[in-house]
Amino acid sequence: MSTSTTLSFDTLTTQALSLPPEQRMELAERLWTSVEGPLEDEALFAEIERREAEIESGAVKTIPYEQAMREIRDSQK
């Protein structure tokens, strides 16, 4: 990738991550469809929506990626 392409990609990524969750989900679906074709697994979408609702309601607490990975590695020792 050229430097200008990388900067554009980084800028686009930053902008995408600043979108509200609903718009990020829509963007993710559109990007996935552009690469792999339509998502047809309704059970998967239902699970994603259920988990999102749990997070938004405060029923579950999220943890940073680094912490999750550390806990996974520690549990495998």
Secondary structure, DSSP 8 states (H G I E B T S, - for coil): --HHHHHHHHHHHHHHHTS-HHHHHHHHHHHHHHHH-----HHHHHHHHHHHHHHHHTSS----HHHHHHHHHHHT-
